[in-house]
């Protein structure tokens, strides 16, 4: 091409350099017209550099062809988004009615977006997310997302992969992916397609789905699917952003549509990333409020601390305390389910040699006595823990045994208790029966349900968790039990001076001396 005074050199995003006719482009583009209108006539060579031309060199070439062909170009679903952004960027629509208007042409074409195929919508979505600057494509993004979500709300008999328009201007995708989805559920076939959503688009889509009354359970399943899949190719920063967006969106869904398994999957995903602590605690609060729907497998989350206890007991403690914060909303049935769940968890973690007595005691004491109709499994867990942790002092043993309500033990448990060698001394146990049967149980009930609206148990650190018993004693004194508590503490302080003989046992409320069998008990009543 011969370079003349009207030849303009254009560098597009550093990708490619074009030699175009300055006069022709200026007559269509108000942006270039204003730029060159202020320049005096000159024969010198001119060069324009675009650093953020939307769509890059490919789209600039389409736009230049439109200008050089006097406004003639084929607009298709695959290029209309790019052309529309380029037209707005170059202001091809502001040079008067005598020139073809690319902005009007593309926007008129977009009016038929509801007739596009599913794959054409997905392509347009990707283009909107990749375009620069984002402000130009934001309107188009909303339009494409709205159409995508609207397609999901159609009756399942209406295939989203087929084109319902006979208009020849639409380039329908004949290689539809429909054949690959025959085995997919009619409510989840779109999950993998929408993995292309970035964090911003993902947030918009979920809110649109909710506003358009898409099934909340399906939305929740998609959120979980999305978080399970983001590790494939997304950068860490984008992973964190998507996870935080997902946690925020959960509060917009009906509680009945959420599953504990899905929530724990999100929790495990969140633990792997450096999320803001606020989002982790927000998720834990949601899980804790639904703890009665959890299973033991959900709670067996590995400890984040290496060379420490096997499972994350601090997490379970926070979840249990959150559940109790529901207060009067908790039914007897729900409380019983959580008690059974916690007993199963205690039995599972009891053999862990690295589980500190303070942590195990916090687990044992986190629920009120009224939560359990039977203390057999609680007793079993404590016995297992003491068999593994033989180094415990009598004071530490008393701390554990004080939670067991003797009146809620079965005959089999009491029989085993009669032969138990891990019990504290007779005098200490007598103190437990006469003094703590009324104090510890009732006080523990009060303490567990005590809520302070200005505090959140999620912010309780490890030190506070280890001081649960001390807080209970303080609360007991405030309730007028100072003398009884002082007597109990006196008994506890004297326990370390005993000789360690454990030949005293309890049977049906009476103490007797006998030779204790140190063989581990087989727990015949264990289900």
N, C-alpha and C positions, 0 to 999 in steps of 0.2 A: 504494500500500500504506500503510495507516494505521500510523503509528509508535507502538508501545506499549512497555511495560516489557520485553516479551520480544523486541523487535526488535533485531537486531544488525546494525551496519554493518561490512562487511568490504571492505577495500581489498586487492586481489590484485595484487601485483607492480607497483603503479602503473598497471595496464592498465585496470582496471574496478572499480567499487564495487558491491557486492551488499547488498541488504537481506534478511536471512534471519531465521528464527525461532531465537532463541538456545536455547530449551529443546529443540527438536527436534534441532538439530545437536549439542548437548551430550550428548543421550541416545545418540547414535551414536558421537561422537568422544570418546575418552578424553582427547585432548589439550585440547579445549575444556572438557571436564568438569572436569579438574584446574584449569584456568585460572579458571573461574567459580565453582568450589566454594569457593574461598577468599574470595570477595567476599560481603559482606552484602547482603541484599535491598535493592534500590534502584530507584527509578523513573527514575534518570538514564539518559541515552542512552549506550550503550556502542559502542566501535569497536575492531575488531581489524585490524592491518596485517600482511600477509604480504609479505615482501620476496623470498622465494625459493620460492614455492609451485610444486611440480613440474608442468610443463605449462601454467602460466599460468591465465588467467581461464577459458578454455574447459574445462579439466579441473575447476576448482573448481565450475563450473556443473553438470557431470555428477555430481560428488560430492554437491552440494546436492540435486539431483533424486533421487538415490538415497535420501537421508535423508528428504526430504519425501514420497516415495512409499512409505515404510516398507520400503525395501530392495529395491524392484523396479526393475531397469534391464536393458536389453539389452546384453550383453557381446559384443563382436566382436573379431576380430584387429586391427582398426584402433584400438580404444580400450582393450584390456585392459592394455597396458603402462602407459598413462597412469593408468588407474583403480587399478592395483595400486600404483603409486608414490604416488598421492594417498592411498590407503587406509593405507599404511604411515606416510606423513607425518602424517595426521590421527589415526592410531591407531584406525581403524574396524575393530575386531576384538578390542578389549580391554575392552568394556563388558558382558561376560557373555553367556551362551548365549541369553538371551531376545531379543536383538536380532540382525537379519541381519548377517552378517559379510562385509564387502566384500573383506577380505584373503583369506579362504578361498574365496570365489566366484571371484575372479580367478586365484588360484593353481590351483584345480581346472581352470579353463578353459585355463590354460597347459600343462596336462598333455597336451593335444592339439596342441601346437605342431608336431609332426612331420607333421600333416595340412595345414598351412597351404600356400598357394601361395607360389611364389618371391617374387612382388611383395609379398605380405603380410609375408613375413619382412624384406624390404628396408625396408618402411615401419616395422616394429617396430625395426629397427636404427637408423634415423634418429631415432626417438623416444627410444631409449635414450641415444644420444649427446647429444641436446639437453636431456635432463632435468636438473633441479637439485633437490637436490644430487646429485652423481654417486654417492655411496655407496648411495643408495636403488636406483639402476638398475643397479648393477654386477652383481648376480646375474642380472638379466634379460638384460643384455648378453651375459654368458657363455652363457646358455641359447640366445639367438638366434644368436649366432655359431657355437656348436657345431652347431646345426641347419643353418645355411647351409653350413658346411664338410662336414657329413655328406651334404648333398644333392649336393655336388660329387663325392663318392666313389661315387655310385650308378652302375650301368651306364648307358652313354650312351643306351640305348634307353628308359630311364625319364625322361620329360620332367620337368624341375624346375618347369615352368610350369603343370602341371595339378594340380588338387586331387583327392586320392584319397579324400576323405571325403564321404559322403552325408548327414552330420549337418547338419540345417537351421540349427543355431546358427552354422555357419561361413559367413562372407561371402566366398565365393570370387570372385576377380577374373576376370570373363569377358572383359575387354579385355586379355588376356595379350599380352605383348610377344613372344610366341613367333614370330609371323609375321614380325617384323623381323629374326630371327636365322637365317633359313634359310641364309644364305651364310656364317655364322660357323663356325669350326672347332668341332667337338664338345668340344674341350678348352679353348677360350679364349672361349666365348660369354659367360662371366660377368665378364670383365675390366672392361668399362665399368660394369657395375652396381655393382661394389665400389669404384669411385672415391669413393663417399660415405664410405669409412672414414677416420676421423681417425687421427692417429699412434698413439694408444693402441690403438684397435681394429685397426689394420693390423698392429701387432706381435702382438696376440693371435691374429688370423686366420692369419698365416703360421706361427706356432708350432703352432696346431691342425692346419693342413694337413700339417705335417711329422709330427706325432704320429699322424695318421690315414693316413699312408703315401701321400699324394697325390704324384704324379710330381714329382720335384725340378726337372726341366727346365721343366715347366709353371709351377711356383712361381717359378722364376727369371724366366721370361718375364713373369709378372704383375708382379714387382717392378720390372722395367725399364719395363714399360708404365705402371705407377703413377707412376714418377718422370718419365717423359716428359709426363705429363698434369697434374701438380700445378700447373703454372704458370697454368692457366686461371682459377682462382678462389680459390686458397688464399693466405692471407697468408704473407709472407716467413718469419715465425717458424715457422709450421706446415710450410712447405716444408723448412726446415732440419731440423726435428725428424723429418719423414718420411724425409729423405735419410739422417740419422744412424741411424735405426732400420733402414733398408734395408741399410746397410753392415754393421751388427752382425749382421743376420740371414743375410748371405751365408755366414758361417763355419759355419752349421748345415747348409748344403746340400752334397751330394756334389760334389766338384771336377769330376767328369766331366759334371755337368749345367750347368756354367757355360760361357758363350761369351765370347770376348774382345771381340767386337763389343758385346755387352750390357754388359760391364764398362767398356769405354771410354765407352759412352753414359752410364753412371752417373758416371764420372769427369768427363766434360764437364759434366754437370748439377751435380756437386759444386763445380766450379770457379767456377760462376756465383753461388754463395752463400757467405756468411761462415760456413762450417762451422768447427768446432773442428779444428785441425790434426791431431789424433790420428786422426780419422776419415778424412781425406784420405790420411794415410800408411798407415793400415790397408788402404785400398782399393788404393793403389799396391803394397803388399806382395803382395796377392793377384794383381794383374795381372802383376807382375814374375815371380812364380813360374810363370806360364803364358805367358811371353813367346814361347816357341817356337811357340805357336798363333796369334800375332798376325800381322797383315799390315802392309805399308808404310802403307796408308791409315789404319790405326789409330794409327800413330805420328806422323802428320803433324798434331799438335795445335798450333794457333797459339800463338805466344809470348804470355804474359800481360803482357809489358813492351812498351809502345808505343815506336815509333822504335828498336827493337832488332832482333835477328835474327828471321827470319820464323817459325821453328818453336821449340817449347819443348824445346830440347836438354837442359836440366837434368832435365826429366821423363824423357826417354829414358835418360839416364845413370843415374838412380836405378833405373829399371826393369831395366836391364842388370845393375847391381850386385846388385840383389835376386835376379835369376835365378841369378847365380853363387853366391849364398849357399846355394843348394840343394845345392852340393857334390857328394857321391857319388851323390845321387839323379839327377843329370843324365846322360842317356845320350849316347853319341857322336852319335846321330842328332839329338837335341834341341839339342846344342851347335852342330852344323852348321847347323841351321835358323836359330838365332839369329844366327850369324855371317853367313849369307846375308842375313838381314833387316837387320842392322846395316850391311852393305856397301851395300845398296839405300838405306838411310837416309842414309849418308854421301854417296852420289852425288847424292841429292836435295837435301841441304843445302849441299853444297860450293860451288855458285854464289852463295850468299848473301854479299853484300859485307860485311854487318854482323856476320857470324859471326866472333867473335874467334879468333885462333890457339890460345889456350889451351883454348877450348871444343872446337874441332875436334880438337885433339890429344887431349883427354880422350876424345872419341868414338872416335878411331882406336885408342887404347890400352886401352880398357875391356875388351876380350876378349883371352884368351891366344892366342898364335900357334897352339897346337894346335887351336883351334876351326876354323881354315881349312885346307882341303886345297889351295886355290889363293889366291894373293894378287893375282890380276889385277884384280879389281874394287876391292880396297882401293887398289891402285896407281892405278887409274883415278880414284878419288875424290880422292886426294891431288893428282894431276896437275891435275884440274879446279880444285881449291881454289887451287893455286899460280898457275894462269893468271889467276884473278880477283884474287888477293891478291898482286900483284907487289911490294908494298912489304915483304914479309917478309925478315928478316935470314937469313943463312946458319945461324945458330944455331937459328932457328925452323924452317927447312927440315930441318935435321938431326934435329930432334925428331920431325918427321913421318916422314921416310924411315927412321928407325931401326927402325920397327915392321915395315916391309916385309921379308919373308923372301925373299931373292933366289932361294933354291932352290925356292920355290913359284911362281915366275913362269913363264908359258908362253913359247914361242919368240917369239910375236907381241909379248908384253909386253916381252921383252928387246930385240927389234928396235926397238921404240919407245923404249925406255930408252936405246939407243945414240944416238938423235938428240935426246935430251931436253935442253932448255936451262934447265930449272928445277932441275937438280941442284946440290948444293953442290960445292965444289972437289974435285979429284982426291984430294988428301991426306986430306980429311975423309971421303970415301967409302971410301978404303982402310982408314981406321980403323974405319969402320962394318962393313966386311966381315970384317976380321981380329979385331976385338975384340967387336963386338956380335952377331955371328952366334951366338955361344954364350952371351954374358952376357945381352943384352936379352931374347932369346926365353925362355930358361929362367927368368930372374928374373921376367919378366912373367907366366909361367905360375904361379910360386909366389905372386906378389903378388895376382893376380886371384882365386886360390882361397883366399887367406888369410882366415880368418874369426875374429872376436873375438866370442865369445858375449855379452860384456858391452856391445857397441856395436851400434848400428843405422845402416846406411848411409843411412837415410832422413833422418837428422839432419845429414848432411854439408852444409855451406853452400857457397856459390859459391867462397869462398877455398880451401877444402879440395879442391874439384874441380879447381881450377887448379893444384894442387900435386901431382897424381898422379905426374908424372915425378920430382919431387924425392923423393917417398916411395919410389919404386922404387930410386933411387940409394942412399938410406939403407939400404933392405933389402939391396941388393947388397953394401954394405960389411959388413953383419952376416954375410953369407954368405961373407966372405973374399975379396971381389973389390976391395978398396980400391985396390990399385995400378992395376988396369985402369981403374977408374972415374976415378981421378985423371988418368990419361993422357987419357981421353976428354974430361974437362972442360977440360983444357989445350988440346986441339984445338978445342973449342967456343969457348973464350974468344978464340982467335986468329982466328976466322973473320971477325969484324967488321972486321979490318984489311985484308982482301983487296980487290982492285980491282974485284971484281964480274964479271970475265970468266967466262963459263960455257961455254967452248969445249971442255971435257973431258967425255967421256961414257963410259959403261960398256956393254960388250957381252960377254955370256957370261963375265963375271968379269974381263975385261981392260980397261984404260983406253986410250983413244986420243984424239988431237986431230983435230978435223974442224970444218967449218963447219956449225953447227947450223941446221936449218930451224925458224924460229920460227912457222911456220903450225901452227894447232891440229891435233892428230892426230885422225883419224876413228874410231879405236878399232874396227878391223875385227872383233875377236873378241867385241865386246859383244853379248850376247844380247838 
